[in-house]
């Protein structure tokens, strides 16, 4: 049986949320999709990734609570954090040990942004993951209303970018709750950004009066 990796990922994510052991999950997956589809170490590696996503959502979460949720030794949870240089500072997970220069850069940038916002309230125009999720919440009923055939059984295939805030954990959770399938997107290519306006606008104008099909 040919197995879609996205299905396996979703399968593992569900059992991760239920707190199942990696060895048991590997056995279940192999029973469903065929022998040697996954190994226990493969499942554990994905569980580690999922635990890091838990930290991304809640920086106050402890490795003990993650271990308790997964029913594994907390030392196993600590390992991936140390590999990606996550450290606990004042009960909050932070990516790495900040150098004095990094701290001064953050202070100066924060002060500059605060002063800029006093003159031009740009913060109100920023699209954060919360705003983006609110936009998705407004989009869902519009899709259901204008495309009822999609709301009555067909799966909506959603095409999104890979730049933030589009791939955040909160956004993925929102789309998963909608039951929408996310179309795979190639890695973000910064070298194309400056050409967006010239390349795609010209292409759009070229195709504007043409009928395809």
C-alpha positions in Angstrom: 0.0 0.0 0.0 1.4 3.4 -1.0 1.3 5.7 2.0 1.1 9.4 1.8 3.6 11.0 4.3 1.1 13.7 5.1 -1.4 11.0 6.3 1.2 9.4 8.5 2.1 12.8 9.9 -1.6 13.5 10.7 -1.9 10.0 12.2 1.1 10.5 14.5 -0.1 14.0 15.5 -3.5 12.6 16.6 -1.9 9.9 18.8 0.6 12.5 20.1 -2.3 14.5 21.3 -3.8 11.5 23.0 -0.6 10.8 24.8 0.1 7.4 23.4 3.6 5.8 23.6 5.7 5.9 20.4 6.2 2.1 20.4 2.4 1.5 20.5 1.8 4.1 17.8 4.4 2.5 15.6 2.7 -0.9 16.0 -0.7 0.6 15.2 0.6 2.4 12.1 2.3 -0.8 10.8 -0.9 -2.8 11.4 -2.9 -0.3 9.3 -0.5 0.6 6.5 1.7 -2.5 6.4 4.8 -3.8 8.1 7.9 -1.6 8.4 5.9 1.5 7.4 7.4 3.3 10.4 9.8 2.5 13.3 9.6 3.4 16.9 12.5 5.8 16.5 10.8 7.5 13.6 7.6 8.0 15.7 9.8 9.3 18.6 11.5 11.8 16.3 8.1 13.2 15.2 6.9 13.3 18.8 9.9 15.4 19.6 9.0 17.8 16.8 5.4 18.0 18.0 6.6 18.7 21.6 8.6 21.7 20.2 5.4 22.9 18.6 3.7 22.7 22.0 6.5 25.0 23.2 5.9 27.4 20.3 2.2 27.7 21.4 2.9 27.9 25.1 6.4 29.1 26.1 5.5 28.4 29.8 5.0 24.7 29.3 7.5 22.5 31.2 9.3 19.5 30.0 7.8 17.5 32.8 4.3 18.3 31.6 5.2 17.3 28.1 6.8 14.1 29.3 3.7 13.4 31.4 1.5 14.0 28.4 3.5 11.7 26.2 4.0 9.2 29.1 7.8 9.1 28.6 10.8 10.0 30.7 11.3 13.8 30.9 15.0 13.3 29.9 13.8 12.2 26.4 11.9 15.5 26.1 14.9 17.6 27.2 17.1 16.1 24.4 15.5 17.9 21.4 15.4 21.2 23.3 19.1 21.0 23.9 19.7 20.1 20.2 17.9 23.2 19.0 19.5 25.3 21.8 16.3 26.0 23.7 16.8 27.1 27.3 14.5 27.9 30.1 14.8 31.5 31.3 12.4 32.7 34.1 10.2 29.7 33.3 9.9 30.6 29.6 11.6 28.7 26.8 13.8 30.9 24.7 15.8 29.9 21.5 19.3 30.4 22.8 21.6 32.3 25.2 21.6 35.9 24.1 24.9 37.6 23.8 25.3 41.2 25.2 25.3 42.5 21.6 22.1 40.6 20.8 20.5 42.1 23.9 21.6 45.6 23.0 20.3 45.1 19.5 16.9 44.1 20.8 16.7 47.0 23.2 17.7 49.6 20.5 15.3 48.0 17.9 12.4 48.0 20.5 13.0 51.6 21.4 13.2 52.6 17.7 9.9 50.8 17.0 8.2 52.3 20.0 9.2 55.8 18.9 8.1 55.1 15.3 4.7 53.9 16.5 4.2 57.3 18.3 4.5 59.0 14.9 3.0 56.4 12.6 0.8 53.8 14.3 2.1 51.0 12.1 1.4 48.3 14.7 -2.3 48.5 13.9 -1.6 47.7 10.3 0.5 44.6 11.1 -0.9 41.2 10.1 -0.1 38.8 13.0 -1.2 35.2 13.2 -4.1 36.3 15.4 -5.3 38.7 12.7 -4.7 36.1 10.0 -6.8 33.6 11.9 -9.6 36.1 12.3 -9.5 36.6 8.5 -9.7 32.8 8.0 -12.7 32.8 10.4 -14.4 35.3 8.2 -13.5 33.5 5.0 -14.9 30.1 6.2 -18.6 31.1 6.1 -18.1 33.0 2.8 -16.7 29.8 1.2 -19.6 27.8 2.7 -22.1 30.3 1.3 -20.7 30.8 -2.1 -19.5 27.2 -2.7 -22.1 25.0 -0.9 -20.8 22.0 -2.9 -17.6 22.3 -0.9 -19.4 22.6 2.4 -21.4 19.4 1.7 -18.7 16.8 1.5 -15.9 18.0 -0.8 -12.7 18.9 0.9 -11.5 22.5 0.4 -7.9 22.6 -0.8 -6.3 25.8 0.6 -3.3 27.3 -1.0 -1.2 29.4 1.4 2.3 30.9 1.5 5.1 29.6 3.7 6.1 32.9 5.2 4.9 33.9 8.6 2.2 34.1 9.9 0.8 31.6 7.4 2.6 28.4 8.6 2.2 29.0 12.4 0.9 26.4 14.7 -2.2 28.4 15.5 -2.9 28.8 11.7 -2.5 25.1 11.0 -4.8 24.3 13.9 -7.4 26.7 12.5 -7.3 25.1 9.1 -7.4 21.6 10.6 -10.6 22.5 12.5 -12.1 23.8 9.2 -11.4 20.4 7.7 -9.5 22.1 4.9 -6.6 20.4 3.2 -3.5 22.6 2.7 -1.9 22.4 -0.7 1.8 21.7 -0.4 3.9 24.8 -1.1 7.6 24.9 -2.2 10.1 26.5 0.1 9.9 30.3 0.3 12.3 31.9 -2.2 13.4 35.4 -1.0 15.2 36.0 -4.4 11.8 36.2 -6.1 10.3 38.8 -3.8 11.7 41.8 -5.7 10.3 40.5 -8.9 6.7 39.9 -7.7 5.4 43.2 -9.0 7.2 43.2 -12.3 6.9 39.5 -13.1 3.4 38.6 -12.1 1.7 42.0 -12.9 3.1 41.7 -16.5 2.0 38.1 -16.7 -1.5 39.0 -15.4 -1.8 41.8 -18.0 -0.7 39.5 -20.8 -3.4 36.9 -19.8 -6.1 39.5 -19.0 -8.0 39.3 -22.3 -7.3 35.7 -23.1 -9.5 32.7 -22.6 -7.9 29.4 -21.6 -9.3 26.0 -22.3 
